[in-house]
């Protein structure tokens, strides 16, 4: 399962390399980190999810995927 999380994160990170202002990609990263955290119970993964969601909201406050 860990490999799938890593692959999914790479896709979102690539999207952010192409467009650093893409709030949807940050929301996608947030979801990936959250799912990984639910699996691992890692506080660091939960914190990473929160950081990604906050960035998404900062870029696009009405983005429902990040609320």
SVG drawing of the C-alpha trace seen along z (x, -y; Angstrom):
<svg xmlns="http://www.w3.org/2000/svg" viewBox="-17 -32 25 34">
<polyline fill="none" stroke="black" stroke-width="0.4" points="0.0,0.0 2.9,-2.4 4.0,-2.2 0.6,-3.4 0.7,-6.4 4.2,-7.3 3.1,-7.1 0.0,-9.2 2.1,-11.8 4.5,-12.0 1.6,-12.7 0.3,-15.6 3.8,-16.9 4.4,-16.9 1.2,-18.8 2.5,-21.4 5.8,-21.7 3.8,-22.5 1.5,-24.9 2.4,-25.9 -0.9,-27.7 -3.0,-24.6 -5.1,-24.4 -6.6,-21.1 -3.2,-19.4 -2.6,-20.5 -6.0,-19.2 -5.1,-15.9 -1.9,-15.7 -3.8,-16.4 -6.2,-13.5 -3.2,-11.2 -1.4,-12.1 -4.7,-11.7 -5.3,-8.2 -1.6,-7.3 -2.0,-8.6 -5.1,-6.6 -3.1,-3.5 0.1,-4.3 -1.2,-6.3 1.8,-8.5 1.5,-12.0 3.9,-13.3 1.5,-12.1 -1.4,-13.8 0.6,-17.0 1.6,-16.8 -2.1,-16.4 -2.9,-19.5 -0.2,-21.5 -1.3,-20.5 -5.0,-21.3 -4.0,-24.7 -2.1,-25.5 -5.1,-24.5 -7.4,-26.8 -4.9,-29.6 -4.9,-29.5 -8.6,-28.8 -10.7,-29.5 -13.9,-28.1 -12.3,-24.8 -14.7,-22.2 -12.2,-19.3 -10.1,-21.1 -12.8,-22.1"/>
</svg>
